[in-house]
Amino acid sequence: MASEDELKAELEKLKAENAALKSRGSKGVSMKVSEKGGVSVYGLGRFPVTLYMEQWLKLLDLADDLRAFIKENEGRLKKKA
């Protein structure tokens, strides 16, 4: 069985992890490397958006075109609250 000092140390460790998770969650969006080596973005919707590096880079290269497309079609696009 763990000693009282070990239990206190574990409790402090868990409190620190909990605080870190809470502060990270306030950003709303987070990223991690998926099991298959893709980049998963969390916080955009119910499920993560996962693409491979090359796909993300291609999408980032299209950022200006994507912004223009959204602006041109703004009246037809729905907004999520």
Summary of the structure (lengths in Angstrom):
residues: 81
radius of gyration: 20.1
end to end distance: 50.4
largest distance: 65.7
contacts: 139
relative contact order: 0.07
helix: 54%
strand: 14%
